[in-house]
């Protein structure tokens, strides 16, 4: 499963992001900003990845129990869904550029093809996505390494010349510039929400035991925050390929991964370079956009099930996510990629910062429950500790992003968001004495989250579920599963409003055969 998660970072937007930063702010600022963003993403990803893998929860469920509340995490579902369709559109645009270069397919038609091509895979769910990721991994690795190998052999001085690159066409020069560093880091930090897609895989990790502890820790770190190590290398690699291709293809085309890779492959493969480059781009983009479409459908499903109390199934929301992505592609969002990602990073990093603060500060200090409570039956609608911290941090950082605090406030607005979110979450939790984390105690709070065969039967759907996926329900006078609890529109949250008194008969646990 960890190997499959690593397949979800096959995207080539890193090439475009790195190239965009280097073209705008030069080599030194590109390296500094990419590495700084990678450190932030790696450190914030560690507690999230471990919590998701250990508790078998995705990013939405983790957010609920990390200071946001049941409906508070509804907004973050939209933030995360936005991440998936923004990057689906970005990756789809890159694939459409490959179709245009190799097959002369007009971009608008290419956008439609890139949208439709992933539907059969995503419809089949995680099992098919996992198989596809494993089968295509060798092709992706070969295509990832080959352009840089050829460049090292045919134009070795390109590596040293790149270190003196000052940007194009009118960059700030090859030296360090604080404004350029901040702006570049803001673009790179837009990828911080990628940990959510990694968590969609990591929640299926096997239980951590004494026997597999070392391998478990390594796998979770590599497939969780470890994605950013490869991501940072790809961003810097994309910047290098763009620099090498700049004089041949021009500044605009140098931002496109298909032209970067094509220019690098030509010395060895000649006319065959174009189909090879296009094939690699298409494989890479199918790998990541299958994950984007799958994760986005889950986020929309979570959002609408809480708003409408209906759950028609994940597959219906695939079309919603892909439809939004297609509109963005047809609107040529790729041309404004840097600005869009810089804006998005402010909101995303405020969300991630608030979640991380709860995991690494609030829980160890006893300001919040030690476990992850994600069920509606035990949560307040909104918890100001996490949700309030994210809201304030987002608003302040966006005000800074739009220039209210000057050029440097704009450049460092994502760092403002992170600092505020991580400071406000424990402060609000302390001020409220943590009373908004739980609406009522969960009698099964410390039941094992995995590795158990004990089950209870849901009083609504009459199916058996493991104990962590159930709740005691006074409205139905018995046990309900977390899904039926979420979809119930008749109870009006009686269990959390004190409307029902007396004990609830849960029944004896059964066993799963």
C-alpha positions as CSV (number, residue, x, y, z in Angstrom):
1,X,0.0,0.0,0.0
2,X,2.9,2.4,0.7
3,X,4.3,1.6,-2.8
4,X,0.9,2.5,-4.2
5,X,0.9,5.8,-2.3
6,X,4.3,6.7,-3.8
7,X,2.7,6.2,-7.2
8,X,0.3,9.0,-6.4
9,X,3.2,11.5,-6.6
10,X,4.0,10.8,-10.3
11,X,2.6,14.1,-11.3
12,X,4.6,16.5,-13.6
13,X,3.1,19.7,-12.1
14,X,6.3,19.7,-10.1
15,X,8.2,20.3,-13.3
16,X,6.0,23.3,-14.2
17,X,6.1,24.7,-10.6
18,X,9.9,24.5,-10.4
19,X,10.3,26.0,-13.8
20,X,7.9,28.8,-13.0
21,X,9.8,29.7,-9.8
22,X,13.2,29.6,-11.5
23,X,12.0,31.6,-14.5
24,X,10.5,34.3,-12.2
25,X,13.1,34.5,-9.4
26,X,16.3,32.8,-10.6
27,X,18.3,29.8,-9.5
28,X,19.2,30.7,-5.9
29,X,15.7,31.8,-4.9
30,X,14.3,28.7,-6.6
31,X,16.5,26.3,-4.7
32,X,16.0,28.1,-1.4
33,X,12.2,28.4,-1.7
34,X,11.7,24.8,-2.9
35,X,13.9,23.4,0.0
36,X,12.2,25.6,2.6
37,X,8.8,24.6,1.5
38,X,9.9,20.9,1.5
39,X,11.0,21.2,5.1
40,X,7.7,22.7,6.2
41,X,5.7,20.1,4.2
42,X,7.8,17.2,5.5
43,X,7.6,18.3,9.2
44,X,3.8,18.9,9.1
45,X,3.2,15.7,7.2
46,X,4.9,13.4,9.8
47,X,2.2,13.6,12.6
48,X,-0.7,13.6,10.0
49,X,0.6,10.5,8.2
50,X,1.2,8.6,11.5
51,X,-2.2,9.5,12.9
52,X,-4.0,8.4,9.7
53,X,-2.1,5.2,9.4
54,X,-2.4,4.3,13.0
55,X,-6.1,5.0,13.3
56,X,-7.2,4.0,9.8
57,X,-8.8,7.4,9.0
58,X,-8.6,9.7,6.0
59,X,-7.8,13.4,6.2
60,X,-11.5,14.4,6.6
61,X,-12.0,12.1,9.6
62,X,-8.7,13.2,11.2
63,X,-9.7,16.8,10.8
64,X,-13.0,16.2,12.6
65,X,-11.2,14.9,15.6
66,X,-8.4,17.4,15.6
67,X,-10.2,20.5,16.6
68,X,-12.7,21.2,13.9
69,X,-15.9,19.4,14.9
70,X,-18.4,17.5,12.7
71,X,-19.6,20.4,10.5
72,X,-16.4,22.4,11.0
73,X,-14.6,19.8,8.9
74,X,-17.2,20.2,6.2
75,X,-15.4,23.3,5.0
76,X,-12.1,21.6,4.9
77,X,-13.6,18.9,2.7
78,X,-14.3,21.6,0.2
79,X,-10.7,23.0,0.6
80,X,-9.3,19.5,0.0
81,X,-11.7,18.9,-2.9
82,X,-10.4,22.2,-4.3
83,X,-6.9,20.8,-4.1
84,X,-7.9,17.8,-6.1
85,X,-9.7,19.6,-8.9
86,X,-7.1,22.4,-9.1
87,X,-4.3,19.8,-9.5
88,X,-6.4,17.6,-11.8
89,X,-6.8,20.6,-14.1
90,X,-3.1,21.3,-13.8
91,X,-2.1,17.8,-14.6
92,X,-4.8,17.5,-17.3
93,X,-3.5,20.6,-19.0
94,X,0.0,19.1,-19.0
95,X,-1.4,15.9,-20.6
96,X,-3.3,17.9,-23.2
97,X,-0.1,19.7,-24.1
98,X,1.4,16.3,-24.8
99,X,-1.5,15.3,-27.0
100,X,-1.2,18.5,-28.9
101,X,2.5,18.2,-29.5
102,X,2.5,14.5,-30.4
103,X,-0.9,14.0,-32.2
104,X,-1.9,17.6,-33.1
105,X,-5.0,17.4,-31.0
106,X,-6.4,20.9,-30.2
107,X,-6.1,21.7,-26.5
108,X,-9.9,22.0,-25.9
109,X,-10.3,18.5,-27.2
110,X,-7.3,17.3,-25.3
111,X,-8.7,18.6,-22.1
112,X,-11.8,16.5,-22.7
113,X,-9.8,13.4,-23.4
114,X,-7.7,13.8,-20.3
115,X,-10.9,14.1,-18.2
116,X,-12.5,11.0,-19.7
117,X,-9.5,8.8,-19.7
118,X,-9.3,8.2,-16.0
119,X,-13.0,7.5,-15.4
120,X,-12.9,3.7,-16.0
121,X,-10.0,3.3,-13.5
122,X,-11.5,5.5,-10.8
123,X,-14.9,3.8,-11.1
124,X,-13.3,0.6,-10.0
125,X,-12.0,2.1,-6.9
126,X,-8.8,1.7,-4.9
127,X,-8.1,-1.9,-6.0
128,X,-7.8,-0.9,-9.7
129,X,-5.9,2.3,-8.9
130,X,-3.4,0.3,-6.8
131,X,-2.8,-2.2,-9.6
132,X,-2.4,0.6,-12.2
133,X,0.1,2.4,-9.9
134,X,2.2,-0.8,-9.5
135,X,2.1,-1.8,-13.2
136,X,3.2,1.7,-14.5
137,X,5.9,2.3,-11.9
138,X,8.8,1.0,-14.0
139,X,7.8,3.2,-17.0
140,X,7.5,6.2,-14.7
141,X,10.9,5.7,-13.0
142,X,12.6,5.2,-16.4
143,X,11.0,8.4,-17.8
144,X,11.9,10.3,-14.7
145,X,15.6,9.5,-14.8
146,X,16.4,9.4,-18.5
147,X,16.1,13.1,-19.4
148,X,18.6,14.1,-16.7
149,X,21.0,11.2,-17.7
150,X,21.0,12.3,-21.3
151,X,21.5,16.0,-20.3
152,X,24.4,15.0,-18.1
153,X,26.1,13.2,-21.0
154,X,25.3,15.5,-23.9
155,X,25.5,18.9,-22.2
156,X,27.2,18.4,-18.8
157,X,27.9,22.2,-18.4
158,X,24.2,22.9,-18.3
159,X,24.2,21.9,-14.6
160,X,26.9,24.5,-13.7
161,X,25.4,27.2,-16.0
162,X,22.1,26.7,-14.3
163,X,23.6,27.8,-10.9
164,X,24.1,31.3,-12.5
165,X,20.7,31.6,-14.0
166,X,19.0,34.8,-12.9
167,X,15.5,34.2,-14.3
168,X,13.8,35.0,-17.7
169,X,13.1,37.2,-19.3
170,X,13.8,39.9,-16.7
171,X,14.5,38.0,-13.5
172,X,16.1,39.4,-10.3
173,X,19.5,37.9,-11.0
174,X,21.2,34.8,-9.7
175,X,21.6,36.1,-6.1
176,X,19.3,35.7,-3.1
177,X,16.3,38.0,-3.0
178,X,14.0,37.8,0.1
179,X,10.9,38.7,-1.8
180,X,11.6,36.2,-4.6
181,X,12.3,33.5,-1.9
182,X,8.9,34.2,-0.2
183,X,6.9,34.2,-3.4
184,X,8.6,31.0,-4.6
185,X,8.0,29.2,-1.3
186,X,4.3,30.3,-1.4
187,X,3.9,28.5,-4.8
188,X,5.7,25.4,-3.6
189,X,3.7,25.3,-0.3
190,X,0.4,24.9,-2.3
191,X,1.3,21.2,-2.4
192,X,1.0,20.9,1.4
193,X,-2.5,19.4,1.0
194,X,-0.9,16.5,-0.9
195,X,-0.6,14.7,2.4
196,X,-4.4,14.2,2.2
197,X,-4.0,12.1,-0.9
198,X,-1.2,10.1,0.7
199,X,-3.5,9.6,3.7
200,X,-6.2,8.1,1.4
201,X,-3.7,5.2,0.8
202,X,-2.0,5.1,4.3
203,X,-5.3,4.5,6.1
204,X,-5.2,1.0,4.6
205,X,-1.8,0.3,6.2
206,X,-1.7,-2.9,8.3
207,X,-1.7,-2.6,12.1
208,X,1.6,-1.6,13.7
209,X,3.0,-4.4,15.8
210,X,6.2,-5.1,17.6
211,X,7.4,-7.4,14.8
212,X,6.7,-4.8,12.0
213,X,7.3,-1.6,13.9
214,X,10.5,-0.6,12.0
215,X,9.1,-1.4,8.6
216,X,5.8,0.3,9.5
217,X,7.5,3.5,10.6
218,X,9.7,3.5,7.5
219,X,6.8,2.9,5.1
220,X,4.6,5.5,6.7
221,X,7.3,8.1,6.6
222,X,8.3,7.3,3.1
223,X,4.8,7.2,1.7
224,X,3.5,10.0,3.9
225,X,5.7,13.1,4.2
226,X,8.4,11.4,2.2
227,X,6.6,12.3,-1.0
228,X,8.0,15.8,-0.7
229,X,11.6,14.7,-1.0
230,X,10.9,13.3,-4.5
231,X,8.6,16.3,-5.1
232,X,11.4,18.8,-4.3
233,X,13.9,17.0,-6.5
234,X,11.3,17.0,-9.4
235,X,10.7,20.7,-8.9
236,X,14.4,21.5,-9.1
237,X,14.7,19.0,-12.0
238,X,11.9,20.8,-13.9
239,X,13.7,24.1,-13.3
240,X,16.9,22.6,-14.8
241,X,15.2,21.1,-17.8
242,X,13.4,24.5,-18.5
243,X,16.7,26.3,-18.3
244,X,18.3,23.8,-20.7
245,X,15.5,24.2,-23.2
246,X,15.0,27.9,-22.8
247,X,17.0,29.1,-25.8
248,X,15.5,26.5,-28.1
249,X,11.8,26.6,-27.2
250,X,11.4,30.0,-25.6
251,X,10.3,31.1,-22.1
252,X,6.6,30.1,-22.5
253,X,7.2,26.6,-23.9
254,X,10.0,26.0,-21.4
255,X,7.3,25.9,-18.6
256,X,5.6,22.9,-20.2
257,X,6.9,19.5,-19.1
258,X,6.4,18.0,-22.6
259,X,8.8,20.5,-24.2
260,X,11.2,20.2,-21.3
261,X,11.4,16.4,-21.7
262,X,11.3,16.5,-25.5
263,X,14.3,18.8,-25.6
264,X,16.3,16.5,-23.2
265,X,15.5,13.3,-25.1
266,X,16.2,14.5,-28.7
267,X,20.0,14.1,-28.7
268,X,19.7,10.4,-28.2
269,X,16.3,9.5,-29.8
270,X,15.9,12.1,-32.6
271,X,12.5,11.9,-34.1
272,X,11.4,9.1,-31.7
273,X,11.9,11.6,-28.8
274,X,8.4,13.1,-29.3
275,X,6.4,9.9,-29.0
276,X,8.6,8.7,-26.1
277,X,8.2,12.0,-24.2
278,X,4.4,12.1,-24.8
279,X,4.0,8.5,-23.6
280,X,5.9,9.3,-20.4
281,X,3.8,12.4,-19.8
282,X,0.5,10.6,-20.4
283,X,1.5,7.7,-18.1
284,X,2.6,10.1,-15.3
285,X,-0.6,12.1,-15.6
286,X,-2.9,9.2,-15.6
287,X,-1.2,7.9,-12.5
288,X,-1.8,11.1,-10.5
289,X,-5.1,12.1,-12.0
290,X,-6.6,8.8,-11.0
291,X,-5.7,9.6,-7.5
292,X,-7.0,13.2,-7.8
293,X,-10.3,12.0,-9.1
294,X,-10.7,9.3,-6.5
295,X,-9.7,11.6,-3.6
296,X,-11.9,14.4,-4.8
297,X,-14.9,12.1,-5.1
298,X,-14.4,11.1,-1.5
299,X,-14.2,14.7,-0.3
300,X,-17.4,15.7,-2.2
301,X,-19.1,12.6,-0.9
302,X,-18.2,13.6,2.7
303,X,-19.3,17.1,2.1
304,X,-22.7,16.4,0.6
305,X,-23.5,13.5,3.0
306,X,-23.3,15.9,5.9
307,X,-25.2,18.7,4.2
308,X,-28.0,16.6,2.6
309,X,-27.9,13.5,4.8
310,X,-27.9,11.4,1.6
311,X,-25.1,9.1,0.3
312,X,-25.8,8.1,-3.3
313,X,-22.2,6.7,-3.5
314,X,-18.8,8.0,-4.3
315,X,-18.9,7.4,-8.0
316,X,-21.5,10.1,-8.6
317,X,-19.2,12.8,-7.3
318,X,-16.4,11.7,-9.7
319,X,-18.4,13.5,-12.4
320,X,-18.7,16.7,-10.2
321,X,-15.0,16.8,-9.6
322,X,-14.1,16.1,-13.2
323,X,-16.6,18.6,-14.4
324,X,-15.1,21.4,-12.4
325,X,-11.6,20.4,-13.5
326,X,-12.7,20.4,-17.1
327,X,-14.1,24.0,-16.8
328,X,-10.8,25.1,-15.2
329,X,-8.8,23.6,-18.1
330,X,-11.0,25.1,-20.7
331,X,-10.5,28.5,-19.0
332,X,-6.7,28.1,-19.4
333,X,-5.9,28.1,-15.7
334,X,-2.4,26.8,-16.6
335,X,-1.4,30.3,-17.7
336,X,-2.1,31.7,-14.2
337,X,-0.7,28.7,-12.4
338,X,1.7,30.5,-10.1
339,X,-0.9,33.1,-8.9
340,X,-3.6,30.5,-8.4
341,X,-1.3,28.2,-6.3
342,X,0.0,31.1,-4.3
343,X,-3.5,32.1,-3.3
344,X,-4.6,28.5,-2.6
345,X,-1.5,27.8,-0.4
346,X,-2.7,30.4,2.2
347,X,-5.9,28.5,2.9
348,X,-4.4,25.0,2.7
349,X,-1.6,25.7,5.0
350,X,-3.9,27.3,7.6
351,X,-5.9,24.1,7.7
352,X,-2.9,21.8,7.9
353,X,-1.3,24.0,10.5
354,X,-4.3,23.8,12.8
355,X,-4.5,20.0,12.5
356,X,-0.8,19.6,13.2
357,X,-1.0,21.9,16.2
358,X,-3.7,19.7,17.7
359,X,-1.7,16.5,17.1
360,X,1.7,17.8,18.4
361,X,0.7,20.4,21.0
362,X,-2.9,20.1,22.2
363,X,-3.1,16.3,22.6
364,X,0.3,15.9,24.4
365,X,-0.6,18.8,26.7
366,X,-4.0,17.4,27.5
367,X,-5.9,20.3,25.9
368,X,-7.7,17.8,23.6
369,X,-8.6,14.1,23.8
370,X,-5.7,11.7,23.3
371,X,-7.6,9.8,20.6
372,X,-9.2,10.7,17.2
373,X,-12.9,11.0,17.6
374,X,-14.6,11.3,14.2
375,X,-18.2,10.2,14.8
376,X,-21.1,12.6,14.7
377,X,-22.6,11.1,17.8
378,X,-19.8,12.4,20.0
379,X,-18.8,15.7,18.3
380,X,-20.0,19.3,18.5
381,X,-21.0,20.8,15.2
382,X,-18.1,23.2,15.3
383,X,-15.0,23.3,17.5
384,X,-13.4,26.8,17.6
385,X,-10.0,25.4,18.5
386,X,-9.1,24.2,15.1
387,X,-11.8,25.7,12.9
388,X,-11.4,29.1,14.5
389,X,-7.7,29.0,14.2
390,X,-7.9,28.1,10.5
391,X,-10.5,30.8,9.8
392,X,-8.5,33.6,11.4
393,X,-5.2,32.4,9.9
394,X,-6.7,32.2,6.4
395,X,-8.3,35.6,6.5
396,X,-5.2,37.4,7.8
397,X,-2.9,35.6,5.4
398,X,-5.2,36.3,2.4
399,X,-5.3,40.0,3.4
400,X,-1.5,39.9,3.4
401,X,-1.4,38.0,0.1
402,X,-3.4,40.8,-1.6
403,X,-0.9,43.4,-0.5
404,X,-2.4,45.0,2.6
405,X,0.9,44.4,4.6
406,X,3.2,45.4,1.7
407,X,5.4,43.3,-0.6
408,X,6.9,41.2,2.0
409,X,3.6,40.5,3.7
410,X,2.4,39.3,0.3
411,X,5.5,37.1,-0.2
412,X,5.4,35.5,3.2
413,X,1.6,35.2,3.6
414,X,1.7,31.3,3.7
415,X,4.1,31.5,6.6
416,X,1.8,33.9,8.4
417,X,-1.0,31.4,7.9
418,X,1.1,28.6,9.4
419,X,2.3,30.6,12.4
420,X,-1.1,31.9,13.3
421,X,-2.9,28.6,12.9
422,X,-0.3,26.7,15.1
423,X,-0.4,29.4,17.7
424,X,-4.2,30.0,17.8
425,X,-5.2,26.3,18.0
426,X,-3.7,25.6,21.5
427,X,-4.6,29.1,22.7
428,X,-8.3,28.7,21.8
429,X,-8.3,25.1,23.2
430,X,-6.8,26.4,26.5
431,X,-9.2,29.4,26.6
432,X,-12.2,27.1,26.1
433,X,-10.8,24.3,28.3
434,X,-11.2,21.9,25.4
435,X,-14.9,21.6,26.0
436,X,-15.8,21.7,22.3
437,X,-13.9,18.6,21.4
438,X,-16.5,16.2,22.7
439,X,-20.2,16.7,23.0
440,X,-20.4,13.6,25.2
441,X,-18.0,10.8,26.2
442,X,-17.5,7.8,24.0
443,X,-17.7,4.6,26.1
444,X,-15.6,2.8,23.4
445,X,-13.0,5.5,23.1
446,X,-10.1,3.2,23.7
447,X,-11.2,0.3,21.7
448,X,-8.5,-0.9,19.2
449,X,-8.8,0.8,15.9
450,X,-7.6,-2.2,13.9
451,X,-6.6,-5.8,14.4
452,X,-9.8,-6.8,16.2
453,X,-12.6,-9.1,15.0
454,X,-15.2,-7.8,17.5
455,X,-18.3,-6.3,15.8
456,X,-21.7,-4.8,16.6
457,X,-24.8,-4.8,14.5
458,X,-26.2,-1.4,13.3
459,X,-29.8,-0.9,14.3
460,X,-30.5,0.9,11.0
461,X,-28.8,-1.0,8.2
462,X,-28.5,-4.2,10.2
463,X,-24.9,-4.8,9.0
464,X,-22.0,-5.7,11.3
465,X,-19.2,-3.2,11.9
466,X,-16.0,-3.1,14.0
467,X,-16.5,-1.3,17.3
468,X,-14.6,1.9,16.3
469,X,-17.0,2.4,13.4
470,X,-20.1,2.4,15.7
471,X,-21.8,4.6,18.2
472,X,-24.4,4.2,20.9
473,X,-27.6,6.0,19.7
474,X,-30.4,7.0,22.1
475,X,-32.7,7.9,19.2
476,X,-32.5,4.4,17.7
477,X,-32.0,2.8,21.2
478,X,-29.0,0.8,20.2
479,X,-25.9,0.8,18.1
480,X,-25.6,2.7,14.8
481,X,-22.7,2.6,12.3
482,X,-20.9,5.9,11.6
483,X,-22.4,6.1,8.1
484,X,-26.0,5.7,9.2
485,X,-25.3,8.2,12.0
486,X,-24.1,10.7,9.4
487,X,-27.1,10.2,7.1
488,X,-29.7,10.4,9.8
489,X,-31.9,13.5,9.3
490,X,-34.5,12.7,11.9
491,X,-32.6,12.6,15.2
492,X,-31.7,16.3,15.2
493,X,-28.5,15.4,17.1
494,X,-30.5,14.4,20.2
495,X,-27.6,12.4,21.6
496,X,-25.3,15.5,21.8
497,X,-28.0,18.0,23.0
498,X,-29.0,16.2,26.1
499,X,-32.5,15.4,24.8
500,X,-32.2,11.7,25.6
501,X,-31.6,10.3,29.0
502,X,-30.8,7.0,30.4
503,X,-28.5,4.3,29.3
504,X,-28.4,2.8,25.8
505,X,-28.4,-0.9,25.3
506,X,-25.6,-1.7,22.9
507,X,-25.9,-5.4,22.8
508,X,-23.1,-8.0,23.1
509,X,-20.3,-7.7,20.6
510,X,-20.0,-10.4,18.0
511,X,-17.1,-11.6,16.0
512,X,-16.2,-11.2,12.3
513,X,-15.5,-14.5,10.8
